[in-house]
Amino acid sequence: MDNLFAGSVVPRAIIDEARGVTIPLHVLLQWDDQGNDRQMALDLFDAFGSAEKTLQANMGGHTGVPPHAGEDAARFFVRHLG
C-alpha cells in the first residue's frame, strides 16, 4: 500500500517506474489545488500498475481536504492491513 502526494513536477522517470508499482493505492486529489497540477496527478495515477487503485477527488484547494477524506483513507488501510 502507498500514500501518494503528487507534486506539480513529476519526472518522466517516476511515471515510467510507476508502471512497476502493483500494490493497492489510495490517492487523494484536491481538484482545485493551485500547488499541484491536476493533469500531472491524473497521469501519474493512470501510470501505476496496481490492479486495485482508488482515486478520491474533492473540490477545494490544498488546505480544503474534507474530514471524510481521512476517514476514507483509514478504511483503505484497515481493508488492506486487516
N, C-alpha and C positions, 0 to 999 in steps of 0.2 A: 504494500500500500504506500501511497505517497500523498503528500500535501503539496500542491503546486501553487507557487506565487510567481506568475509570469510578469516580467517587466516589459517595457516598451521595446527594448532591443533584445532579440533572441537570435544569436548567431546561427548561421546555416548548419554548423556542426551539431548544435543542440537539436535542431529539427531532425537531422539525419540520425542522431543517436536515439531520439525518442521512439523511433520505429522498433527498437530493440527492447523497450520497456513494456513488459507484459503483465505487470502486477495491477490489481484493481486501483483505479484512480477516482478521486473526487475533486473536481476543480470548481472553485468559486470565482465567478467573474462579476465584477460590478460594471454594469453596462455603460455607465457614464463616467468612468474613471478617467480623469484627464491625465493622470500619470502613467497609464498603461494603454497601449494600443490594442483596441478590441480585436481587430482582424488578426494581429500577430498572436494574441492569446488563442483565438479560434483555430488558427493554422497549427499552432503547437498542439492543441488538444486533438485535432484531427490526425496529427502525425503519430501520436502514441499508438503502439501496437497492442494495447490492452484489449482483451475480449470484453472486459467489463469496465466501462468508464462512464462517469456521470459528470455532466456539466450543469452547474446551478448558476444561472444568471439572474441578477437582481438589478432593478432600477436603482440609480443613485451613484454617487461618486465614491472615491476611495474610502472615505470615512463614514459612508452611509450603509454599511453592512447591517442588514436587519438581524435581530436576535435569533430568529428561527434558522438562519444560515449556520450558526454554531451548533444548534440542536441537530440539524440535518447532518453535519459533519460528524458529530458524536455518534449518531445512529450508524453512519457508514463504518466507523471504526469498530463499534460493537458488533456489527454484522460480520466483519472480516476478522476480528480478533477474538470473537467468541465472548 
